[in-house]
Amino acid sequence: MIWHSTRTRIQRILIPSSVKVIGQNSFEECQDLQLIQFQDDSNLKMIISHAFYGCSIQSMIIPQKVKTIEKYD
């Protein structure tokens, strides 16, 4: 899998407005991921537990439409 072998090098991402849910383990172990941005017209509603587990996030502004962020257990 190309994604699996290169994901650790991702430093920033822009989540498009078409994304409604960021699933469990979506960006797990993206160790260099520091900046997450969302399009201004984001339709994101939910971030599932462990979506960003193992990341080095320094900045993320959660869009207003997000209603649920599952906590890590």
Backbone as CSV, one residue per row, in Angstrom:
resi,resn,N_x,N_y,N_z,CA_x,CA_y,CA_z,C_x,C_y,C_z
1,MET,0.826,-1.176,0.000,0.000,0.000,0.000,0.874,1.244,0.000
2,ILE,0.692,2.082,-0.976,1.483,3.307,-1.070,1.204,4.222,0.113
3,TRP,-0.077,4.410,0.452,-0.453,5.289,1.560,0.251,4.868,2.850
4,HIS,0.232,3.590,3.142,0.798,3.092,4.392,2.281,3.408,4.507
5,SER,3.014,3.314,3.443,4.461,3.518,3.509,4.875,4.985,3.469
6,THR,4.015,5.871,2.972,4.394,7.283,2.855,3.690,8.194,3.858
7,ARG,2.738,7.682,4.599,1.933,8.533,5.479,2.734,9.218,6.571
8,THR,3.821,8.648,6.990,4.611,9.251,8.073,5.286,10.542,7.637
9,ARG,5.354,10.805,6.334,6.020,12.016,5.831,5.069,13.201,5.621
10,ILE,3.788,12.989,5.802,2.810,14.065,5.608,2.981,15.103,6.713
11,GLN,3.093,16.366,6.345,3.291,17.435,7.324,2.057,18.298,7.511
12,ARG,1.249,18.440,6.462,0.038,19.256,6.547,-0.999,18.704,5.591
13,ILE,-2.269,18.896,5.952,-3.349,18.445,5.086,-4.450,19.500,5.050
14,LEU,-5.180,19.511,3.959,-6.364,20.343,3.805,-7.528,19.392,3.581
15,ILE,-8.465,19.391,4.512,-9.623,18.511,4.421,-10.679,19.217,3.558
16,PRO,-11.096,18.594,2.448,-12.074,19.243,1.568,-13.466,19.314,2.201
17,SER,-14.286,20.201,1.693,-15.623,20.425,2.246,-16.539,19.213,2.076
18,SER,-16.226,18.314,1.174,-17.059,17.128,0.943,-16.935,16.075,2.051
19,VAL,-15.913,16.175,2.893,-15.704,15.207,3.977,-16.658,15.517,5.126
20,LYS,-17.433,14.505,5.545,-18.382,14.677,6.644,-17.930,13.991,7.920
21,VAL,-17.106,12.953,7.778,-16.613,12.197,8.933,-15.139,11.878,8.716
22,ILE,-14.329,12.076,9.751,-12.945,11.605,9.731,-12.945,10.357,10.589
23,GLY,-12.725,9.226,9.951,-12.877,7.931,10.594,-11.740,7.539,11.527
24,GLN,-12.016,6.516,12.292,-11.053,5.989,13.247,-9.762,5.604,12.525
25,ASN,-8.649,6.037,13.079,-7.309,5.725,12.579,-7.011,6.291,11.192
26,SER,-7.785,7.259,10.728,-7.587,7.821,9.387,-6.163,8.324,9.161
27,PHE,-5.611,8.999,10.148,-4.268,9.558,10.019,-3.343,9.016,11.110
28,GLU,-3.642,7.840,11.593,-2.858,7.219,12.654,-1.384,7.122,12.273
29,GLU,-0.537,7.498,13.217,0.921,7.416,13.071,1.476,8.269,11.926
30,CYS,0.762,9.310,11.539,1.325,10.298,10.614,2.170,11.222,11.487
31,GLN,3.323,10.737,11.853,4.154,11.348,12.886,4.597,12.773,12.585
32,ASP,4.702,13.135,11.333,5.142,14.488,10.965,3.974,15.446,10.741
33,LEU,2.741,14.943,10.865,1.561,15.774,10.624,1.418,16.808,11.735
34,GLN,1.557,18.079,11.362,1.517,19.167,12.334,0.362,20.126,12.115
35,LEU,-0.085,20.300,10.871,-1.105,21.295,10.567,-2.261,20.657,9.807
36,ILE,-3.461,20.823,10.335,-4.665,20.326,9.688,-5.554,21.526,9.422
37,GLN,-5.943,21.697,8.162,-6.807,22.806,7.791,-8.064,22.250,7.135
38,PHE,-9.137,23.001,7.255,-10.416,22.626,6.669,-10.847,23.734,5.721
39,GLN,-11.475,23.360,4.623,-11.996,24.381,3.717,-13.017,25.230,4.472
40,ASP,-13.124,26.494,4.079,-14.023,27.427,4.759,-15.467,26.943,4.798
41,ASP,-15.899,26.248,3.769,-17.277,25.751,3.715,-17.375,24.291,4.165
42,SER,-16.555,23.917,5.151,-16.477,22.541,5.645,-17.841,22.006,6.081
43,ASN,-18.101,20.753,5.731,-19.312,20.046,6.153,-19.002,18.941,7.147
44,LEU,-17.818,18.989,7.736,-17.411,17.970,8.695,-18.348,17.990,9.900
45,LYS,-18.820,16.807,10.278,-19.754,16.690,11.396,-19.190,15.866,12.551
46,MET,-18.231,14.974,12.249,-17.769,14.055,13.284,-16.303,13.683,13.078
47,ILE,-15.576,13.596,14.186,-14.210,13.078,14.196,-14.219,11.877,15.128
48,ILE,-13.915,10.719,14.574,-13.964,9.467,15.326,-12.674,9.280,16.133
49,SER,-12.800,8.578,17.234,-11.690,8.290,18.139,-10.445,7.793,17.385
50,HIS,-9.319,8.259,17.793,-8.015,7.863,17.256,-7.779,8.295,15.810
51,ALA,-8.567,9.228,15.308,-8.399,9.683,13.925,-7.002,10.242,13.694
52,PHE,-6.433,10.888,14.716,-5.117,11.511,14.587,-4.125,10.944,15.599
53,TYR,-4.326,9.714,16.003,-3.471,9.066,17.003,-2.022,8.988,16.508
54,GLY,-1.096,9.427,17.321,0.323,9.346,16.978,0.818,10.476,16.097
55,CYS,0.010,11.521,15.937,0.415,12.679,15.133,1.063,13.736,16.028
56,SER,1.714,14.690,15.400,2.368,15.787,16.122,1.648,17.101,15.849
57,ILE,0.336,17.078,15.965,-0.482,18.237,15.609,-0.138,19.435,16.480
58,GLN,0.148,20.552,15.815,0.419,21.799,16.506,-0.717,22.788,16.312
59,SER,-1.523,22.586,15.257,-2.589,23.538,14.971,-3.740,22.860,14.243
60,MET,-4.954,23.092,14.762,-6.160,22.620,14.096,-7.324,23.444,14.634
61,ILE,-8.063,24.078,13.746,-9.262,24.808,14.137,-10.449,23.963,13.707
62,ILE,-11.216,23.508,14.679,-12.347,22.624,14.411,-13.487,23.429,13.768
63,PRO,-13.994,22.970,12.623,-15.102,23.675,11.972,-16.350,23.726,12.855
64,GLN,-17.158,24.749,12.692,-18.343,24.955,13.519,-19.385,23.854,13.385
65,LYS,-19.463,23.205,12.248,-20.486,22.175,12.030,-20.181,20.859,12.737
66,VAL,-18.971,20.712,13.285,-18.623,19.475,13.987,-19.468,19.383,15.258
67,LYS,-20.191,18.288,15.382,-21.063,18.064,16.541,-20.508,17.010,17.485
68,THR,-19.650,16.120,16.959,-19.143,15.016,17.767,-17.655,14.829,17.557
69,ILE,-16.936,14.770,18.661,-15.533,14.365,18.651,-15.422,13.262,19.682
70,GLU,-15.208,12.044,19.212,-15.111,10.912,20.137,-13.799,10.984,20.894
71,LYS,-13.851,10.726,22.176,-12.628,10.768,22.984,-11.889,9.438,22.915
72,TYR,-10.608,9.499,23.212,-9.780,8.291,23.253,-10.077,7.555,24.535
73,ASP,-10.203,6.247,24.450,-10.366,5.410,25.650,-9.181,4.505,25.811
